[in-house]
Amino acid sequence: MPITPGECGFTVVAGVTIPTCPPFTAKDCILVNKVYDQCFTEELVTSQIPVSSACPGVTIPAGATVACIPIPGSATCTFAGTVAVTPPLTPYFEEVLVINSFDISAPILVAGVTVCAPTLTLTGAARADLWVPPGTTVNCDILAFGDCTCTLLASPTGLPVVIACTGKICKELQITAPVKLLVPTYGFCEVPACTFLAQPGFVCPPMPLFPPDLCQGTPTVVLLGLEGAPISGVVVTVVRTILGVPTAIANATTSLTGTATFPTIGGLEGAIDVVTFTYLGKLVSFPIPIEFVDVVGVAHDSATTCSLIFTQTGTTTTGLPILTVTINGFVEAGTVDPR
């Protein structure tokens, strides 16, 4: 009887029965949360309150001190909406707004004795530029909070009138959406339609089943010579560090427009991908950064890079090209080493 994939048969060798199992070829479809973009950041949260409100009926003398004690489990991070990034970046980049807060106890001490111990809430707003395609959800998780201090601000008479507190909060922002993945191939599951009677004029599903990935088109590397002339026939290689080992994962040759396309990698990944090619005798090896600063000093995220443009701006005395790099539409402040 033939053995189907995943089923085991048995073979007798020298009187010993040994199970023989053919390779398992089934593919499972699993529901997981895909992370479309993420970052972590540290923010300041503050609070100021009149002493008369914090400690009603209590006279606080000059020379009093105040402590700051974070209350465990009180930290929150609340999503407050998104606004369009100006100037517009790749589609679906938006400024994600969140409100951070945590509670503290602020005991006021006079000669080492607590005379009042109000509870205050430190709050602060923060924003981050993230990829938020339709169908995704913004999640904010607190990683750590505390490191707070409080000060008593005195009036001209020396009596404390305001409690001013500042603390720090560390959080992680994630843009996620549930997707169905095939394992072990890890592609998106193809969802067939059930048997049903189609309704004229009614679109089903009304939108793509899964939000779009960061690179809307095929990732590209473009090579331009002096005055923007496209350079064709140059082999571009993407080297990715996998388990600590640099491995060439894709090769492409620049076309008549100077463009090398990489349809199989989905994007150039910051910190693990290096783009290499040889141009006018120079071996260019450009590591994709996690982030970079443009020519006007603005920092940009480049953890996933959809497009790189190398442009020759000059030539050294030894004949090697001087190149600038444009990442996702922004020119990096530095130049590719021309040596």
Secondary structure, 3 states (H helix, E strand, C coil): CCCCCCCCEEEEECCEEEEECCCCCCCEEEEEEEEEEEEEEEEEEEEEEEHHHHCCCCCCCCCCEECCEECCCCCEEEEEEEEECCCCCCCCEEEEEEEEEEEEECCEEECCEEEECCEEEEEEEEEEEEECCCCCEEEEEEEEEEEEEEEEEECCCCCEEEEEEEEEEEEEEEEEEEEEEEECCCCECCCCCCCCCCCCCCCCCCCCCCCCCCCCCCCEEEEECHHHCECCCCEEEEEEEECCEEEEEEEEECCCCCEEECCCCCCEECCCEEEEEEECCEEEEEECCCEEEECCCCEEECCEECEEEEEEEEECCCCCEEEEEEECCEEEEEEECCC
